[in-house]
Amino acid sequence: MSFINQQLISDNGAKQTINKQQKTIQK
């Protein structure tokens, strides 16, 4: 379970990074 949770957390972190990059590009 902890391994799956780590994957979900890292995936969410990657999505947040992409969202920040997209917002920066839009500005």
Gaussian input, Z-matrix of N, CA and C with variables (Angstrom, degrees):
# hf/3-21g

backbone

0 1
 N
 C     1     B1
 C     2     B2     1     A1
 N     3     B3     2     A2     1     D1
 C     4     B4     3     A3     2     D2
 C     5     B5     4     A4     3     D3
 N     6     B6     5     A5     4     D4
 C     7     B7     6     A6     5     D5
 C     8     B8     7     A7     6     D6
 N     9     B9     8     A8     7     D7
 C    10    B10     9     A9     8     D8
 C    11    B11    10    A10     9     D9
 N    12    B12    11    A11    10    D10
 C    13    B13    12    A12    11    D11
 C    14    B14    13    A13    12    D12
 N    15    B15    14    A14    13    D13
 C    16    B16    15    A15    14    D14
 C    17    B17    16    A16    15    D15
 N    18    B18    17    A17    16    D16
 C    19    B19    18    A18    17    D17
 C    20    B20    19    A19    18    D18
 N    21    B21    20    A20    19    D19
 C    22    B22    21    A21    20    D20
 C    23    B23    22    A22    21    D21
 N    24    B24    23    A23    22    D22
 C    25    B25    24    A24    23    D23
 C    26    B26    25    A25    24    D24
 N    27    B27    26    A26    25    D25
 C    28    B28    27    A27    26    D26
 C    29    B29    28    A28    27    D27
 N    30    B30    29    A29    28    D28
 C    31    B31    30    A30    29    D29
 C    32    B32    31    A31    30    D30
 N    33    B33    32    A32    31    D31
 C    34    B34    33    A33    32    D32
 C    35    B35    34    A34    33    D33
 N    36    B36    35    A35    34    D34
 C    37    B37    36    A36    35    D35
 C    38    B38    37    A37    36    D36
 N    39    B39    38    A38    37    D37
 C    40    B40    39    A39    38    D38
 C    41    B41    40    A40    39    D39
 N    42    B42    41    A41    40    D40
 C    43    B43    42    A42    41    D41
 C    44    B44    43    A43    42    D42
 N    45    B45    44    A44    43    D43
 C    46    B46    45    A45    44    D44
 C    47    B47    46    A46    45    D45
 N    48    B48    47    A47    46    D46
 C    49    B49    48    A48    47    D47
 C    50    B50    49    A49    48    D48
 N    51    B51    50    A50    49    D49
 C    52    B52    51    A51    50    D50
 C    53    B53    52    A52    51    D51
 N    54    B54    53    A53    52    D52
 C    55    B55    54    A54    53    D53
 C    56    B56    55    A55    54    D54
 N    57    B57    56    A56    55    D55
 C    58    B58    57    A57    56    D56
 C    59    B59    58    A58    57    D57
 N    60    B60    59    A59    58    D58
 C    61    B61    60    A60    59    D59
 C    62    B62    61    A61    60    D60
 N    63    B63    62    A62    61    D61
 C    64    B64    63    A63    62    D62
 C    65    B65    64    A64    63    D63
 N    66    B66    65    A65    64    D64
 C    67    B67    66    A66    65    D65
 C    68    B68    67    A67    66    D66
 N    69    B69    68    A68    67    D67
 C    70    B70    69    A69    68    D68
 C    71    B71    70    A70    69    D69
 N    72    B72    71    A71    70    D70
 C    73    B73    72    A72    71    D71
 C    74    B74    73    A73    72    D72
 N    75    B75    74    A74    73    D73
 C    76    B76    75    A75    74    D74
 C    77    B77    76    A76    75    D75
 N    78    B78    77    A77    76    D76
 C    79    B79    78    A78    77    D77
 C    80    B80    79    A79    78    D78

   B1=1.4769
   B2=1.5221
   B3=1.3307
   B4=1.4695
   B5=1.5301
   B6=1.3393
   B7=1.4747
   B8=1.5234
   B9=1.3256
   B10=1.4733
   B11=1.5246
   B12=1.3240
   B13=1.4626
   B14=1.5196
   B15=1.3261
   B16=1.4618
   B17=1.5190
   B18=1.3275
   B19=1.4649
   B20=1.5200
   B21=1.3336
   B22=1.4657
   B23=1.5218
   B24=1.3280
   B25=1.4675
   B26=1.5283
   B27=1.3221
   B28=1.4645
   B29=1.5211
   B30=1.3419
   B31=1.4649
   B32=1.5210
   B33=1.3272
   B34=1.4631
   B35=1.5243
   B36=1.3238
   B37=1.4582
   B38=1.5162
   B39=1.3352
   B40=1.4663
   B41=1.5207
   B42=1.3286
   B43=1.4698
   B44=1.5216
   B45=1.3322
   B46=1.4628
   B47=1.5208
   B48=1.3382
   B49=1.4645
   B50=1.5181
   B51=1.3376
   B52=1.4710
   B53=1.5245
   B54=1.3287
   B55=1.4643
   B56=1.5205
   B57=1.3290
   B58=1.4643
   B59=1.5190
   B60=1.3299
   B61=1.4629
   B62=1.5208
   B63=1.3259
   B64=1.4641
   B65=1.5211
   B66=1.3287
   B67=1.4650
   B68=1.5238
   B69=1.3241
   B70=1.4639
   B71=1.5230
   B72=1.3303
   B73=1.4704
   B74=1.5274
   B75=1.3333
   B76=1.4663
   B77=1.5237
   B78=1.3233
   B79=1.4650
   B80=1.5216
   A1=110.14
   A2=117.00
   A3=119.50
   A4=110.23
   A5=116.46
   A6=119.22
   A7=109.87
   A8=116.54
   A9=120.46
   A10=109.33
   A11=116.86
   A12=120.49
   A13=110.20
   A14=117.86
   A15=121.21
   A16=110.03
   A17=117.34
   A18=120.59
   A19=110.15
   A20=117.35
   A21=120.84
   A22=110.04
   A23=117.27
   A24=121.09
   A25=109.79
   A26=117.26
   A27=120.01
   A28=110.07
   A29=117.71
   A30=121.60
   A31=109.65
   A32=116.76
   A33=120.47
   A34=109.88
   A35=117.62
   A36=121.28
   A37=110.60
   A38=116.77
   A39=120.67
   A40=109.87
   A41=117.27
   A42=120.91
   A43=110.01
   A44=117.27
   A45=120.62
   A46=109.82
   A47=117.03
   A48=120.66
   A49=110.05
   A50=117.25
   A51=121.34
   A52=109.45
   A53=117.30
   A54=120.94
   A55=109.99
   A56=118.34
   A57=121.64
   A58=109.72
   A59=117.26
   A60=120.87
   A61=110.40
   A62=117.42
   A63=121.16
   A64=110.23
   A65=117.97
   A66=121.32
   A67=109.78
   A68=116.91
   A69=120.37
   A70=110.09
   A71=116.57
   A72=120.62
   A73=109.75
   A74=117.25
   A75=120.78
   A76=110.46
   A77=117.69
   A78=120.83
   A79=108.03
   D1=-43.62
   D2=-177.11
   D3=-62.78
   D4=-35.17
   D5=-179.96
   D6=-65.41
   D7=-42.87
   D8=179.25
   D9=-64.50
   D10=-42.45
   D11=179.91
   D12=-61.48
   D13=-39.94
   D14=178.72
   D15=-62.26
   D16=-39.76
   D17=178.99
   D18=-64.29
   D19=-42.08
   D20=179.86
   D21=-64.26
   D22=-42.56
   D23=-179.35
   D24=-63.83
   D25=-45.26
   D26=-179.13
   D27=-66.05
   D28=-35.63
   D29=178.74
   D30=-66.05
   D31=-42.71
   D32=178.74
   D33=-64.27
   D34=-39.68
   D35=178.52
   D36=-61.89
   D37=-41.02
   D38=179.54
   D39=-65.07
   D40=-41.01
   D41=179.73
   D42=-63.74
   D43=-41.38
   D44=179.84
   D45=-63.87
   D46=-39.73
   D47=179.10
   D48=-63.42
   D49=-42.22
   D50=179.48
   D51=-63.87
   D52=-42.50
   D53=179.76
   D54=-61.27
   D55=-42.26
   D56=179.20
   D57=-63.23
   D58=-42.10
   D59=179.88
   D60=-63.89
   D61=-42.46
   D62=-179.60
   D63=-64.09
   D64=-41.99
   D65=179.47
   D66=-63.63
   D67=-39.93
   D68=179.87
   D69=-64.78
   D70=-40.40
   D71=-179.86
   D72=-66.57
   D73=-40.66
   D74=-178.72
   D75=-62.31
   D76=-37.01
   D77=179.91
   D78=-72.92

